[in-house]
Amino acid sequence: GPYSGDFWSRSTLTGDGGGFRNTMAEKGVTLDVEFTQIGQGVVSGGLDTGWEYQGRGQITLNVDTQKMGLWPGGFLTMVAEGNYGENVNLAAGTVLGAVNLSANFPSAGKTQFVLPHLYYTQFFSEYAGVILGKLDLTSGDANAFAHGKGDTQFFNAAFNLNPVTYVTTPPSTLGAGLIVLPTKDQKEWVAAAMVYDPFGQADTPGFDTLFANGAVVAGETRLTTHFFDLTGHQLVGGIYSTANYTSLDQPLLNLIIPSLPVGESSYSWAVYYNFDQYLYQPEKNVDRGLGLFGRFGASDGVANPVKYFYSIGLGGKGLIPGRPLDKFGIGYFYGDASDARVLSRLNFHDPQGFEAYYNIAVTPWAQLTPDIQ
């Protein structure tokens, strides 16, 4: 079963519990716990130097109704998440990508343990289904070499999610959507169209304020490619929000002096693209080798301080003989700041950054990651 094996080879620290976890997985119920600990320091530059320690835990319950003998195509997901400690995101002084994305979940700047995600997915055929509930929007903008919550690959937020989506896409919010699998295989081609609340919070249900200040409509599709018999992915997405946001294209004094009117933008939009492409794979269709990844994004530049975004990098998985689970990545990002008046008066420069990491698989369930940014 998926949880079987000895201490050094099994997928989880606690194993299969005498066969109980494997039996429950066969019946459609899995319960998994992840724990991330990050010790990180600003050694030069930034607003301050020094080191901090921060941790985040996540408990995920998945239920498959068909395997439970109930009805086909139903999947319930519940996620409990909490963090503690201190991070160096403010000390680093970055304006685009938090150097420790993991510290921003379930909510940035808060020490808490909450239930940020509870959603249900129901497929009506092999081609289509619906999803609704308190959604996990960090699962979007997926990339084989640069994606996650800052816990499995890059630490920096700018390498995990496209920054042009930050304004319109809360990580946890109420919403619903349509999922389409044109080839029946989610690994080959998936498309989604969603509507969600623009200001969802991880620590509140959100029903009392649902769509009280507009709504967000978003669409995304990800296609698996096989150029030259090497695996890759192409992803495109778009977002449009009808919420009211503070306009950045107004005099700075309007935001400072209380008696002056604060201008608002009645919408915000963003489009984004990412790709990953293996350049070398020792085995066909196996997720190992060396590859290239990149992102591009564009926004309205009025409610959103990032007008354009670009990133590029290399990623590798299992390249060293005898180390099939090790991963590494190196990347560079650049943000083209909006030329709106507020940012011009603040002398807001185009942000850029670099990061390199190597993820050492001590066991399948324990990884150690040196990282530099």
MARTORSE-182756 format. One record per residue (C-alpha): residue number from 1; residue in three letters; x, y, z. Coordinates in pm, whole numbers, plus 50000, padded with zeros to 5 digits. Layout:
<kolros>
+-----+------+-------+-------+-------+
: seq : type :     u :     v :     w :
+-----+------+-------+-------+-------+
: NUM :  ALA :     X :     Y :     Z :
...
+-----+------+-------+-------+-------+
</kolros>
This chain:
<kolros>
+-----+------+-------+-------+-------+
: seq : type :     u :     v :     w :
+-----+------+-------+-------+-------+
:   1 :  GLY : 50000 : 50000 : 50000 :
:   2 :  PRO : 50101 : 50367 : 49970 :
:   3 :  TYR : 50197 : 50394 : 50339 :
:   4 :  SER : 50392 : 50068 : 50363 :
:   5 :  GLY : 50768 : 50018 : 50396 :
:   6 :  ASP : 51039 : 50047 : 50654 :
:   7 :  PHE : 51136 : 50367 : 50839 :
:   8 :  TRP : 51375 : 50485 : 50564 :
:   9 :  SER : 51167 : 50399 : 50255 :
:  10 :  ARG : 50801 : 50461 : 50340 :
:  11 :  SER : 50619 : 50775 : 50232 :
:  12 :  THR : 50528 : 50894 : 50583 :
:  13 :  LEU : 50701 : 50904 : 50921 :
:  14 :  THR : 50433 : 50702 : 51099 :
:  15 :  GLY : 50386 : 50440 : 50827 :
:  16 :  ASP : 50070 : 50240 : 50768 :
:  17 :  GLY : 49960 : 50199 : 51133 :
:  18 :  GLY : 49954 : 49822 : 51118 :
:  19 :  GLY : 49773 : 49828 : 50785 :
:  20 :  PHE : 49497 : 50064 : 50903 :
:  21 :  ARG : 49597 : 50361 : 50686 :
:  22 :  ASN : 49626 : 50147 : 50373 :
:  23 :  THR : 49285 : 49993 : 50443 :
:  24 :  MET : 49127 : 50337 : 50490 :
:  25 :  ALA : 49295 : 50464 : 50171 :
:  26 :  GLU : 49144 : 50172 : 49978 :
:  27 :  LYS : 48805 : 50272 : 50122 :
:  28 :  GLY : 48853 : 50632 : 50009 :
:  29 :  VAL : 48975 : 50813 : 50322 :
:  30 :  THR : 49325 : 50955 : 50367 :
:  31 :  LEU : 49457 : 51180 : 50642 :
:  32 :  ASP : 49802 : 51333 : 50592 :
:  33 :  VAL : 50008 : 51570 : 50806 :
:  34 :  GLU : 50285 : 51796 : 50673 :
:  35 :  PHE : 50521 : 52006 : 50882 :
:  36 :  THR : 50758 : 52274 : 50749 :
:  37 :  GLN : 51024 : 52445 : 50960 :
:  38 :  ILE : 51230 : 52734 : 50824 :
:  39 :  GLY : 51531 : 52903 : 50979 :
:  40 :  GLN : 51614 : 53204 : 50765 :
:  41 :  GLY : 51827 : 53514 : 50800 :
:  42 :  VAL : 51899 : 53843 : 50627 :
:  43 :  VAL : 52278 : 53853 : 50609 :
:  44 :  SER : 52314 : 54171 : 50400 :
:  45 :  GLY : 52093 : 54454 : 50280 :
:  46 :  GLY : 51722 : 54465 : 50354 :
:  47 :  LEU : 51568 : 54675 : 50631 :
:  48 :  ASP : 51737 : 54475 : 50906 :
:  49 :  THR : 51968 : 54178 : 50951 :
:  50 :  GLY : 51933 : 53874 : 51175 :
:  51 :  TRP : 51782 : 53528 : 51186 :
:  52 :  GLU : 51433 : 53398 : 51268 :
:  53 :  TYR : 51264 : 53058 : 51300 :
:  54 :  GLN : 50915 : 52986 : 51171 :
:  55 :  GLY : 50704 : 52671 : 51135 :
:  56 :  ARG : 50383 : 52572 : 50960 :
:  57 :  GLY : 50173 : 52259 : 50987 :
:  58 :  GLN : 49902 : 52129 : 50755 :
:  59 :  ILE : 49653 : 51846 : 50805 :
:  60 :  THR : 49467 : 51728 : 50493 :
:  61 :  LEU : 49164 : 51498 : 50490 :
:  62 :  ASN : 49054 : 51359 : 50152 :
:  63 :  VAL : 48736 : 51155 : 50101 :
:  64 :  ASP : 48651 : 50967 : 49779 :
:  65 :  THR : 48278 : 50888 : 49779 :
:  66 :  GLN : 48304 : 50617 : 49514 :
:  67 :  LYS : 48568 : 50420 : 49706 :
:  68 :  MET : 48350 : 50458 : 50015 :
:  69 :  GLY : 48070 : 50281 : 49831 :
:  70 :  LEU : 47846 : 50587 : 49818 :
:  71 :  TRP : 47825 : 50756 : 49476 :
:  72 :  PRO : 48075 : 50800 : 49191 :
:  73 :  GLY : 48277 : 51113 : 49120 :
:  74 :  GLY : 48262 : 51284 : 49459 :
:  75 :  PHE : 48568 : 51421 : 49638 :
:  76 :  LEU : 48568 : 51611 : 49969 :
:  77 :  THR : 48881 : 51797 : 50082 :
:  78 :  MET : 48934 : 51952 : 50424 :
:  79 :  VAL : 49255 : 52133 : 50522 :
:  80 :  ALA : 49352 : 52255 : 50869 :
:  81 :  GLU : 49657 : 52479 : 50880 :
:  82 :  GLY : 49857 : 52669 : 51139 :
:  83 :  ASN : 50184 : 52854 : 51186 :
:  84 :  TYR : 50401 : 52987 : 51464 :
:  85 :  GLY : 50730 : 53167 : 51520 :
:  86 :  GLU : 50875 : 53467 : 51341 :
:  87 :  ASN : 50992 : 53523 : 50983 :
:  88 :  VAL : 51218 : 53770 : 50804 :
:  89 :  ASN : 50974 : 53880 : 50533 :
:  90 :  LEU : 50953 : 54237 : 50667 :
:  91 :  ALA : 51322 : 54256 : 50754 :
:  92 :  ALA : 51417 : 54156 : 50399 :
:  93 :  GLY : 51236 : 54464 : 50267 :
:  94 :  THR : 51115 : 54296 : 49948 :
:  95 :  VAL : 50816 : 54451 : 49772 :
:  96 :  LEU : 50728 : 54174 : 49524 :
:  97 :  GLY : 50802 : 53828 : 49658 :
:  98 :  ALA : 50802 : 53732 : 50025 :
:  99 :  VAL : 51132 : 53549 : 50090 :
: 100 :  ASN : 50941 : 53296 : 50304 :
: 101 :  LEU : 50607 : 53224 : 50138 :
: 102 :  SER : 50529 : 52946 : 50387 :
: 103 :  ALA : 50495 : 53207 : 50663 :
: 104 :  ASN : 50202 : 53370 : 50479 :
: 105 :  PHE : 49973 : 53071 : 50534 :
: 106 :  PRO : 49709 : 53042 : 50656 :
: 107 :  SER : 49720 : 53425 : 50694 :
: 108 :  ALA : 50013 : 53661 : 50652 :
: 109 :  GLY : 50131 : 53821 : 50976 :
: 110 :  LYS : 49919 : 53602 : 51204 :
: 111 :  THR : 50004 : 53313 : 51436 :
: 112 :  GLN : 49697 : 53090 : 51419 :
: 113 :  PHE : 49551 : 52745 : 51359 :
: 114 :  VAL : 49238 : 52751 : 51140 :
: 115 :  LEU : 49040 : 52564 : 50874 :
: 116 :  PRO : 49112 : 52766 : 50559 :
: 117 :  HIS : 48989 : 52511 : 50303 :
: 118 :  LEU : 48679 : 52295 : 50287 :
: 119 :  TYR : 48551 : 52217 : 49941 :
: 120 :  TYR : 48366 : 51949 : 49747 :
: 121 :  THR : 48422 : 51836 : 49389 :
: 122 :  GLN : 48165 : 51636 : 49194 :
: 123 :  PHE : 48235 : 51492 : 48851 :
: 124 :  PHE : 47926 : 51418 : 48642 :
: 125 :  SER : 48120 : 51242 : 48367 :
: 126 :  GLU : 48476 : 51159 : 48270 :
: 127 :  TYR : 48494 : 51504 : 48109 :
: 128 :  ALA : 48345 : 51755 : 48352 :
: 129 :  GLY : 48266 : 51836 : 48712 :
: 130 :  VAL : 48197 : 52120 : 48953 :
: 131 :  ILE : 48377 : 52243 : 49265 :
: 132 :  LEU : 48244 : 52463 : 49546 :
: 133 :  GLY : 48328 : 52566 : 49901 :
: 134 :  LYS : 48616 : 52743 : 50075 :
: 135 :  LEU : 48868 : 52702 : 49795 :
: 136 :  ASP : 49247 : 52673 : 49793 :
: 137 :  LEU : 49345 : 52913 : 49515 :
: 138 :  THR : 49718 : 52850 : 49565 :
: 139 :  SER : 49670 : 52534 : 49359 :
: 140 :  GLY : 49641 : 52749 : 49046 :
: 141 :  ASP : 49933 : 52859 : 48827 :
: 142 :  ALA : 50086 : 52511 : 48871 :
: 143 :  ASN : 50440 : 52448 : 48745 :
: 144 :  ALA : 50650 : 52132 : 48764 :
: 145 :  PHE : 50963 : 52315 : 48882 :
: 146 :  ALA : 50832 : 52629 : 49056 :
: 147 :  HIS : 50509 : 52598 : 49250 :
: 148 :  GLY : 50378 : 52536 : 49601 :
: 149 :  LYS : 50345 : 52707 : 49937 :
: 150 :  GLY : 50717 : 52767 : 49975 :
: 151 :  ASP : 50767 : 52424 : 50130 :
: 152 :  THR : 50871 : 52183 : 49854 :
: 153 :  GLN : 51065 : 52388 : 49596 :
: 154 :  PHE : 51147 : 52762 : 49596 :
: 155 :  PHE : 51086 : 52962 : 49916 :
: 156 :  ASN : 51019 : 53298 : 49746 :
: 157 :  ALA : 50657 : 53381 : 49665 :
: 158 :  ALA : 50746 : 53516 : 49319 :
: 159 :  PHE : 50862 : 53170 : 49206 :
: 160 :  ASN : 50554 : 52988 : 49333 :
: 161 :  LEU : 50267 : 53209 : 49210 :
: 162 :  ASN : 50255 : 53488 : 48953 :
: 163 :  PRO : 50260 : 53823 : 49142 :
: 164 :  VAL : 50012 : 53984 : 48901 :
: 165 :  THR : 49746 : 53761 : 49064 :
: 166 :  TYR : 49810 : 53871 : 49424 :
: 167 :  VAL : 49561 : 54161 : 49427 :
: 168 :  THR : 49263 : 53965 : 49293 :
: 169 :  THR : 49328 : 53617 : 49430 :
: 170 :  PRO : 49309 : 53551 : 49805 :
: 171 :  PRO : 49459 : 53212 : 49897 :
: 172 :  SER : 49141 : 53107 : 50082 :
: 173 :  THR : 48794 : 53221 : 49977 :
: 174 :  LEU : 48440 : 53105 : 49902 :
: 175 :  GLY : 48371 : 53020 : 49541 :
: 176 :  ALA : 48256 : 52772 : 49282 :
: 177 :  GLY : 48375 : 52655 : 48945 :
: 178 :  LEU : 48354 : 52422 : 48649 :
: 179 :  ILE : 48633 : 52173 : 48576 :
: 180 :  VAL : 48674 : 52026 : 48227 :
: 181 :  LEU : 48899 : 51736 : 48127 :
: 182 :  PRO : 48898 : 51741 : 47743 :
: 183 :  THR : 49094 : 51413 : 47718 :
: 184 :  LYS : 48948 : 51249 : 48034 :
: 185 :  ASP : 49298 : 51256 : 48184 :
: 186 :  GLN : 49367 : 51533 : 48436 :
: 187 :  LYS : 49741 : 51483 : 48389 :
: 188 :  GLU : 49716 : 51559 : 48017 :
: 189 :  TRP : 49476 : 51853 : 47993 :
: 190 :  VAL : 49263 : 52037 : 48248 :
: 191 :  ALA : 49064 : 52358 : 48220 :
: 192 :  ALA : 48870 : 52547 : 48487 :
: 193 :  ALA : 48638 : 52847 : 48507 :
: 194 :  MET : 48564 : 52991 : 48851 :
: 195 :  VAL : 48385 : 53269 : 49035 :
: 196 :  TYR : 48491 : 53361 : 49388 :
: 197 :  ASP : 48484 : 53632 : 49653 :
: 198 :  PRO : 48769 : 53883 : 49608 :
: 199 :  PHE : 48837 : 53933 : 49981 :
: 200 :  GLY : 48815 : 53590 : 50143 :
: 201 :  GLN : 48997 : 53526 : 50470 :
: 202 :  ALA : 49143 : 53201 : 50601 :
: 203 :  ASP : 49012 : 53254 : 50955 :
: 204 :  THR : 48649 : 53351 : 50880 :
: 205 :  PRO : 48374 : 53154 : 50699 :
: 206 :  GLY : 48294 : 53453 : 50476 :
: 207 :  PHE : 47923 : 53388 : 50414 :
: 208 :  ASP : 47814 : 53719 : 50570 :
: 209 :  THR : 48030 : 53919 : 50327 :
: 210 :  LEU : 48007 : 53690 : 50022 :
: 211 :  PHE : 48023 : 53905 : 49706 :
: 212 :  ALA : 47945 : 54216 : 49914 :
: 213 :  ASN : 48219 : 54403 : 49726 :
: 214 :  GLY : 48207 : 54250 : 49380 :
: 215 :  ALA : 48319 : 53916 : 49243 :
: 216 :  VAL : 48613 : 53764 : 49059 :
: 217 :  VAL : 48578 : 53559 : 48742 :
: 218 :  ALA : 48882 : 53351 : 48650 :
: 219 :  GLY : 48977 : 53090 : 48394 :
: 220 :  GLU : 49282 : 52872 : 48348 :
: 221 :  THR : 49393 : 52580 : 48133 :
: 222 :  ARG : 49704 : 52359 : 48154 :
: 223 :  LEU : 49812 : 52128 : 47873 :
: 224 :  THR : 50078 : 51856 : 47893 :
: 225 :  THR : 50313 : 51853 : 47593 :
: 226 :  HIS : 50553 : 51588 : 47464 :
: 227 :  PHE : 50791 : 51778 : 47237 :
: 228 :  PHE : 51080 : 51553 : 47128 :
: 229 :  ASP : 50939 : 51285 : 47365 :
: 230 :  LEU : 51016 : 51511 : 47662 :
: 231 :  THR : 50745 : 51611 : 47911 :
: 232 :  GLY : 50638 : 51973 : 47944 :
: 233 :  HIS : 50337 : 52189 : 48028 :
: 234 :  GLN : 50182 : 52506 : 47889 :
: 235 :  LEU : 49947 : 52710 : 48111 :
: 236 :  VAL : 49747 : 53026 : 48046 :
: 237 :  GLY : 49500 : 53205 : 48272 :
: 238 :  GLY : 49301 : 53522 : 48311 :
: 239 :  ILE : 49129 : 53705 : 48600 :
: 240 :  TYR : 48875 : 53987 : 48610 :
: 241 :  SER : 48747 : 54140 : 48934 :
: 242 :  THR : 48453 : 54379 : 48977 :
: 243 :  ALA : 48559 : 54475 : 49332 :
: 244 :  ASN : 48657 : 54828 : 49436 :
: 245 :  TYR : 49028 : 54876 : 49498 :
: 246 :  THR : 49233 : 55177 : 49599 :
: 247 :  SER : 49360 : 55339 : 49281 :
: 248 :  LEU : 49735 : 55385 : 49256 :
: 249 :  ASP : 49688 : 55646 : 48984 :
: 250 :  GLN : 49610 : 55942 : 49212 :
: 251 :  PRO : 49809 : 56201 : 49409 :
: 252 :  LEU : 49996 : 56049 : 49702 :
: 253 :  LEU : 49853 : 56316 : 49932 :
: 254 :  ASN : 49504 : 56170 : 49884 :
: 255 :  LEU : 49620 : 55858 : 50070 :
: 256 :  ILE : 49797 : 56052 : 50345 :
: 257 :  ILE : 49562 : 56340 : 50438 :
: 258 :  PRO : 49231 : 56207 : 50580 :
: 259 :  SER : 49022 : 56500 : 50455 :
: 260 :  LEU : 49110 : 56437 : 50090 :
: 261 :  PRO : 48902 : 56194 : 49880 :
: 262 :  VAL : 49063 : 55856 : 49805 :
: 263 :  GLY : 49020 : 55751 : 49445 :
: 264 :  GLU : 48911 : 55395 : 49370 :
: 265 :  SER : 48931 : 55161 : 49075 :
: 266 :  SER : 48609 : 54966 : 49014 :
: 267 :  TYR : 48788 : 54670 : 48858 :
: 268 :  SER : 49117 : 54487 : 48825 :
: 269 :  TRP : 49239 : 54233 : 48573 :
: 270 :  ALA : 49539 : 54012 : 48513 :
: 271 :  VAL : 49653 : 53760 : 48254 :
: 272 :  TYR : 49933 : 53512 : 48311 :
: 273 :  TYR : 50129 : 53234 : 48144 :
: 274 :  ASN : 50378 : 52975 : 48260 :
: 275 :  PHE : 50561 : 52682 : 48110 :
: 276 :  ASP : 50788 : 52402 : 48219 :
: 277 :  GLN : 50980 : 52181 : 47982 :
: 278 :  TYR : 51217 : 51895 : 48044 :
: 279 :  LEU : 51538 : 51926 : 47844 :
: 280 :  TYR : 51661 : 51587 : 47962 :
: 281 :  GLN : 51470 : 51286 : 48095 :
: 282 :  PRO : 51648 : 50955 : 48162 :
: 283 :  GLU : 51316 : 50772 : 48124 :
: 284 :  LYS : 51020 : 50867 : 47908 :
: 285 :  ASN : 50719 : 51011 : 48097 :
: 286 :  VAL : 50898 : 50980 : 48433 :
: 287 :  ASP : 50913 : 51296 : 48645 :
: 288 :  ARG : 51293 : 51306 : 48666 :
: 289 :  GLY : 51556 : 51502 : 48480 :
: 290 :  LEU : 51657 : 51861 : 48404 :
: 291 :  GLY : 51419 : 52125 : 48278 :
: 292 :  LEU : 51345 : 52491 : 48210 :
: 293 :  PHE : 51058 : 52698 : 48352 :
: 294 :  GLY : 50928 : 53051 : 48309 :
: 295 :  ARG : 50640 : 53286 : 48385 :
: 296 :  PHE : 50491 : 53601 : 48236 :
: 297 :  GLY : 50210 : 53817 : 48368 :
: 298 :  ALA : 50036 : 54146 : 48291 :
: 299 :  SER : 49783 : 54349 : 48490 :
: 300 :  ASP : 49577 : 54668 : 48475 :
: 301 :  GLY : 49851 : 54860 : 48662 :
: 302 :  VAL : 49595 : 55081 : 48839 :
: 303 :  ALA : 49478 : 54868 : 49128 :
: 304 :  ASN : 49778 : 54641 : 49084 :
: 305 :  PRO : 50131 : 54775 : 49152 :
: 306 :  VAL : 50289 : 54513 : 48922 :
: 307 :  LYS : 50222 : 54593 : 48557 :
: 308 :  TYR : 50431 : 54312 : 48408 :
: 309 :  PHE : 50616 : 54016 : 48557 :
: 310 :  TYR : 50880 : 53782 : 48415 :
: 311 :  SER : 51072 : 53487 : 48558 :
: 312 :  ILE : 51296 : 53214 : 48421 :
: 313 :  GLY : 51493 : 52932 : 48574 :
: 314 :  LEU : 51621 : 52574 : 48573 :
: 315 :  GLY : 51483 : 52287 : 48777 :
: 316 :  GLY : 51607 : 51935 : 48834 :
: 317 :  LYS : 51468 : 51616 : 48991 :
: 318 :  GLY : 51658 : 51297 : 49070 :
: 319 :  LEU : 51964 : 51381 : 48862 :
: 320 :  ILE : 52224 : 51232 : 49097 :
: 321 :  PRO : 52252 : 50851 : 49079 :
: 322 :  GLY : 52117 : 50695 : 49396 :
: 323 :  ARG : 51931 : 51018 : 49488 :
: 324 :  PRO : 51601 : 50985 : 49294 :
: 325 :  LEU : 51401 : 51213 : 49526 :
: 326 :  ASP : 51641 : 51510 : 49546 :
: 327 :  LYS : 51533 : 51833 : 49374 :
: 328 :  PHE : 51699 : 52164 : 49294 :
: 329 :  GLY : 51617 : 52494 : 49130 :
: 330 :  ILE : 51774 : 52823 : 49032 :
: 331 :  GLY : 51578 : 53120 : 48904 :
: 332 :  TYR : 51556 : 53493 : 48837 :
: 333 :  PHE : 51248 : 53718 : 48839 :
: 334 :  TYR : 51180 : 54076 : 48733 :
: 335 :  GLY : 50875 : 54292 : 48796 :
: 336 :  ASP : 50789 : 54594 : 48584 :
: 337 :  ALA : 50621 : 54832 : 48827 :
: 338 :  SER : 50314 : 55030 : 48733 :
: 339 :  ASP : 50379 : 55392 : 48634 :
: 340 :  ALA : 50078 : 55506 : 48841 :
: 341 :  ARG : 50129 : 55836 : 49027 :
: 342 :  VAL : 50138 : 55693 : 49381 :
: 343 :  LEU : 50424 : 55459 : 49294 :
: 344 :  SER : 50608 : 55731 : 49104 :
: 345 :  ARG : 50596 : 55963 : 49405 :
: 346 :  LEU : 50720 : 55683 : 49630 :
: 347 :  ASN : 51009 : 55624 : 49388 :
: 348 :  PHE : 50897 : 55262 : 49356 :
: 349 :  HIS : 51163 : 55075 : 49157 :
: 350 :  ASP : 51119 : 54769 : 48938 :
: 351 :  PRO : 51180 : 54476 : 49176 :
: 352 :  GLN : 51395 : 54179 : 49083 :
: 353 :  GLY : 51536 : 53877 : 49261 :
: 354 :  PHE : 51736 : 53556 : 49244 :
: 355 :  GLU : 51704 : 53227 : 49431 :
: 356 :  ALA : 51877 : 52889 : 49435 :
: 357 :  TYR : 51793 : 52584 : 49645 :
: 358 :  TYR : 51879 : 52216 : 49678 :
: 359 :  ASN : 51623 : 51986 : 49838 :
: 360 :  ILE : 51792 : 51686 : 50001 :
: 361 :  ALA : 51560 : 51388 : 50054 :
: 362 :  VAL : 51689 : 51246 : 50382 :
: 363 :  THR : 51399 : 51000 : 50358 :
: 364 :  PRO : 51084 : 51013 : 50138 :
: 365 :  TRP : 50907 : 51190 : 50427 :
: 366 :  ALA : 51187 : 51424 : 50543 :
: 367 :  GLN : 51366 : 51684 : 50333 :
: 368 :  LEU : 51642 : 51933 : 50415 :
: 369 :  THR : 51673 : 52239 : 50191 :
: 370 :  PRO : 51964 : 52488 : 50186 :
: 371 :  ASP : 51842 : 52807 : 50013 :
: 372 :  ILE : 51994 : 53140 : 49909 :
: 373 :  GLN : 51815 : 53451 : 49779 :
+-----+------+-------+-------+-------+
</kolros>
